[in-house]
């Protein structure tokens, strides 16, 4: 068996490592560990829970406890180290101990069966000693582990490491990638009526013949490619295939160019009918404070309620502040877990809830009966005579209201920025098994204004369905507005990033404007209108930049705003949508979000969906088909027509993301746990490579290819509520355009 074949056998597509002849060795020694010199930080090194460690004097030092039994009961290590089958690896390190001991130096799989590349004794003294060991890997994996096993000590001591190195392998860091067929199509489905295009990586500078083949292999359409040329974001030379004129419904179609054939796809009248539901069902899966029941999601995804005060976790019903922040507790149960961790955050929770409620308002004004339907989703509230999308949004809004500082307390009316664990929980950890203490973090102006915006939107929407709840939302929103005005510069610190994300923001002028727009739309009070100062620009919107949402609210509710405001907002929406359209058409792959600096950011797929939302809104305003076609092509990008030949939506496409970073959708780490459910959007390419897995596997990547479907790659492959809310929004649009 060749090296290449052996590697392919254990690596998920589309990644195929370059193979050499058996026994071949690297022309140079490739370093496989990160931060082996400990110049300033510990990351990505870890130590066992009973073995506290810290970087001191340029060394990683750990306190080894007494009384453990096995060597692996106390460890220092680094995970996600790539290993290639049949290749030798050399481990080098310098170590000391405060007493004479023997430890084990290991290179092995990080998870069972813990297949070993090397496991050698190392005798340590107080004098720094350099060690060198070599072993051959019998497996190909991205989940190797380098560790010093120090358990079994009779007496406690301090162990220090420095200059750790693991060299070997024939594939250079970031090399060896093969993305499969050069023909890239939407791997899920195209509409019978609408744009149907594919992208092809091809060196030719002249058009090439293409064929559309049905499931039997019969050629049902053909033509010549359009040469698009060099694509800067992927570094591919791209051709385009346009088969929009073919309208026969069916399954198993493929596009062929030469000997290259795309993944199969369907052509159907309603390709996004199921995705709009799956993308919304994602939120029930991520509810906190309620059991996720098998009768709604199936046995594989059922789990007990998380954070309800059942041991081992302390629950969210009486959460204290971080020491020194307040002297009260709050019931902040409910809401959605934000992303791959168990934190709950007001800023992006409010944005996600806003997008779900805006989806309802669009359905109302566009007469999208599916979006207004009770029974659309498999959730406990179905059949309560309220649209399911509102039921799901309410689950989060009620949590947001609970995060408000109560009357009689300092900063009353402000909103606590977030609530999460004191420290990061390990993978995997189901919510009900989270033993970490949880704390409220200090109120912030940004969170308070997010609460005001979502609360005001809630008030006008729920007035029809539940007037008492609507009034509760409005009261909270107006109190939040007043509190933010009195405390306009309380910012969440960037450094508050242990156990949960910081979501820091020191410019809240955009939040003031967005909240004012929502409050004016709901109340008609002139005092709010003058505070609407932001505009939609090509920069779009995100949890941190919400000013653009003011214009989207104005054009959604033109009857509630002065005519001059409506006309100006309408003009801006069309102008920005035209820019997204140009960006989409200028590239070899149809992404309407083209970063001005040429670098993809964290959560880049949400930049795609948010840009598509602007184009969809432009379609609603103008009924110009070019906008709706561009939204469909944006879906093509998300579902596989991209430089990676990768669908970023789980369950949709033959090569779809399935290992997104998540605490309980962790099948890659524990086969007893599921992969993410269908309809979960991966974060996507991220030039920053902020996690060790990305740093190990993606150095030198083209911006639009800086992605890896690995559970440890939180900077490229996490999920988040405010990403899935935008996916749900555009899936609904694509289903009813």
Secondary structure as UniProt FT lines:
FT   HELIX           3..8
FT   TURN            9..10
FT   TURN            13..14
FT   TURN            22..23
FT   TURN            43..44
FT   STRAND          46..47
FT   TURN            49..50
FT   STRAND          53..56
FT   TURN            57..58
FT   STRAND          59..64
FT   HELIX           71..73
FT   STRAND          75..83
FT   TURN            85..86
FT   STRAND          88..97
FT   STRAND          101..109
FT   TURN            112..113
FT   STRAND          116..124
FT   STRAND          129..136
FT   STRAND          141..149
FT   STRAND          157..168
FT   TURN            173..174
FT   STRAND          183..184
FT   STRAND          189..191
FT   STRAND          197..201
FT   STRAND          209..213
FT   TURN            215..216
FT   STRAND          219..224
FT   STRAND          226..231
FT   TURN            232..235
FT   STRAND          236..242
FT   TURN            244..245
FT   STRAND          250..257
FT   TURN            258..259
FT   STRAND          260..261
FT   STRAND          265..268
FT   TURN            269..272
FT   HELIX           273..285
FT   HELIX           294..297
FT   HELIX           299..301
FT   TURN            311..312
FT   STRAND          319..321
FT   TURN            323..325
FT   STRAND          329..330
FT   STRAND          344..345
FT   HELIX           346..366
FT   TURN            369..372
FT   TURN            374..375
FT   TURN            380..383
FT   HELIX           388..402
FT   TURN            407..408
FT   TURN            410..413
FT   STRAND          415..416
FT   STRAND          418..421
FT   HELIX           431..433
FT   STRAND          438..440
FT   STRAND          443..444
FT   HELIX           445..465
FT   HELIX           467..486
FT   TURN            488..489
FT   TURN            494..495
FT   HELIX           509..523
FT   HELIX           526..529
FT   TURN            530..531
FT   TURN            538..539
FT   HELIX           548..556
FT   HELIX           558..560
FT   HELIX           563..586
FT   TURN            596..597
FT   TURN            602..603
FT   HELIX           604..622
FT   HELIX           625..638
FT   TURN            643..644
FT   TURN            650..651
FT   TURN            654..655
FT   TURN            667..669
FT   TURN            671..672
FT   TURN            678..679
FT   TURN            687..688
FT   HELIX           692..697
FT   TURN            699..700
FT   HELIX           703..705
FT   TURN            711..712
FT   HELIX           714..717
FT   HELIX           721..736
//
